[in-house]
Amino acid sequence: MANEKLQLPVDENQHALQVCPVLACVDVSGSKTVRTTGKVIRVYAVGATTIKERGSSAAALKIPEGGVEYFAVTPGMQLVVTGNCNIGGVTL
């Protein structure tokens, strides 16, 4: 599948739908380093959550409690996730 063209799903009127595939998820409570498995991650912040690239000196992304966000990422990135969240598109 690595070199196959991505085909967007279509609705009953044959209009392309820009959607994210169902992703394997990890629950984070506290602080964990995760590795991205694709080009998109989805984060549901059960409680306030921060995310930053491992080793980066930049400020972390902050997601408030109840927030759902999607981010474009590079496969294989290591992210430090702190807080209480469910994050899809990563492995531990």
C-alpha positions as CSV (number, residue, x, y, z in Angstrom):
1,M,0.0,0.0,0.0
2,A,3.0,2.3,0.4
3,N,3.1,3.4,-3.2
4,E,-0.7,3.2,-4.0
5,K,-2.6,6.4,-4.7
6,L,-5.0,7.4,-2.0
7,Q,-8.6,7.4,-3.2
8,L,-11.0,9.4,-1.2
9,P,-14.3,7.7,-0.3
10,V,-17.4,9.1,-2.0
11,D,-20.9,9.7,-0.8
12,E,-24.1,8.6,-2.5
13,N,-23.8,11.6,-5.0
14,Q,-20.3,10.6,-5.9
15,H,-18.8,13.6,-4.0
16,A,-15.4,13.0,-2.5
17,L,-15.3,13.0,1.3
18,Q,-12.1,14.3,3.0
19,V,-12.0,12.1,6.0
20,C,-9.4,10.5,8.2
21,P,-9.2,6.7,8.4
22,V,-9.9,4.9,11.6
23,L,-6.6,4.9,13.5
24,A,-5.2,2.6,16.2
25,C,-5.3,4.6,19.5
26,V,-3.3,4.9,22.7
27,D,-4.7,6.3,26.0
28,V,-2.2,8.6,27.7
29,S,-2.4,9.5,31.4
30,G,0.6,11.3,32.8
31,S,3.4,11.6,30.3
32,K,4.4,9.3,27.5
33,T,6.5,9.4,24.4
34,V,4.7,8.0,21.3
35,R,5.7,7.4,17.7
36,T,3.5,8.4,14.8
37,T,2.5,5.7,12.4
38,G,1.2,7.8,9.5
39,K,0.7,11.3,8.3
40,V,-2.2,12.3,10.6
41,I,-2.9,12.0,14.3
42,R,-6.1,12.7,16.2
43,V,-6.1,13.8,19.8
44,Y,-9.1,13.8,22.1
45,A,-8.2,15.6,25.3
46,V,-10.0,13.9,28.2
47,G,-8.2,16.5,30.4
48,A,-5.9,19.3,29.5
49,T,-3.1,17.9,27.3
50,T,0.2,19.1,25.8
51,I,2.1,17.7,22.8
52,K,5.6,18.5,21.6
53,E,8.2,16.9,19.4
54,R,10.7,15.0,21.5
55,G,13.9,17.0,22.0
56,S,12.3,20.3,20.8
57,S,12.9,23.4,22.8
58,A,9.8,25.0,21.4
59,A,6.7,25.5,23.5
60,A,4.2,22.5,23.5
61,L,0.8,22.6,21.7
62,K,-1.9,22.9,24.3
63,I,-5.3,21.3,23.9
64,P,-8.0,22.1,26.5
65,E,-10.1,19.5,28.2
66,G,-12.7,18.2,25.8
67,G,-10.8,19.4,22.7
68,V,-10.5,17.2,19.6
69,E,-7.7,18.1,17.2
70,Y,-6.2,16.6,14.0
71,F,-2.5,17.3,13.1
72,A,-0.4,16.5,10.1
73,V,2.8,14.7,11.1
74,T,5.7,12.9,9.6
75,P,5.6,9.1,10.1
76,G,8.1,8.1,12.8
77,M,8.0,11.4,14.7
78,Q,8.5,11.0,18.5
79,L,6.0,13.1,20.4
80,V,6.0,13.8,24.2
81,V,2.3,13.8,25.3
82,T,1.4,15.0,28.7
83,G,-2.0,15.0,30.3
84,N,-5.0,12.8,29.9
85,C,-6.0,12.0,26.3
86,N,-6.8,9.4,23.6
87,I,-4.5,9.8,20.6
88,G,-4.9,8.0,17.3
89,G,-2.2,7.3,14.7
90,V,0.6,6.5,17.2
91,T,2.2,3.6,19.0
92,L,4.1,3.6,22.3
